[in-house]
Amino acid sequence: MELKSVTDRDKEFVMGLDQHVDDRGFANQVVTKSGYVIWEGNRRVGVLSHCILWDKVPFMNFLFVDEEYRGKGLAGQAVLSWENEMKNQGYQMVLISTQADEGAQHLYRKLGYVDCGGLIFHNTPFDQPLELFFRKVL
């Protein structure tokens, strides 16, 4: 598994997996190097993106591995690779979130993440199940 910063050549792949990103958001990922493609051999198999909260804390806001490649440890490897990149950039802690009805929370806890809160968006344009937040000191 290799985690590579997105380039313009990755646009169709990334936008095919991440329904949250638009043209402007993708361009921002390229410029800020906040988007990554997860590679297995010579194949793109997933995406990961983050932003920086409060100019201090990287927050992974999207992780997706193609269904065909799930269960092989690639998501965990991608998260650990991203953590190393953030640590190399001088960050001391990272944040991740997932909805309470998604299984990713179990992966994050296995990787050493600690629950640190949640958000409820009922009766808003972003209505969804509880969003769980996790932190990890690097």
Secondary structure, DSSP 8 states (H G I E B T S, - for coil): -EEEE--GGGHHHHHHH-TT--HHHHHHHHHHT-EEEEEETTEEEEEEEEEEETTTEEEEEEEEE-GGGTTSSHHHHHHHHHHHHHHHTT--EEEEEEETTSTHHHHHHHTT-EEEEEE--TTSTT--S-EEEEEEE-
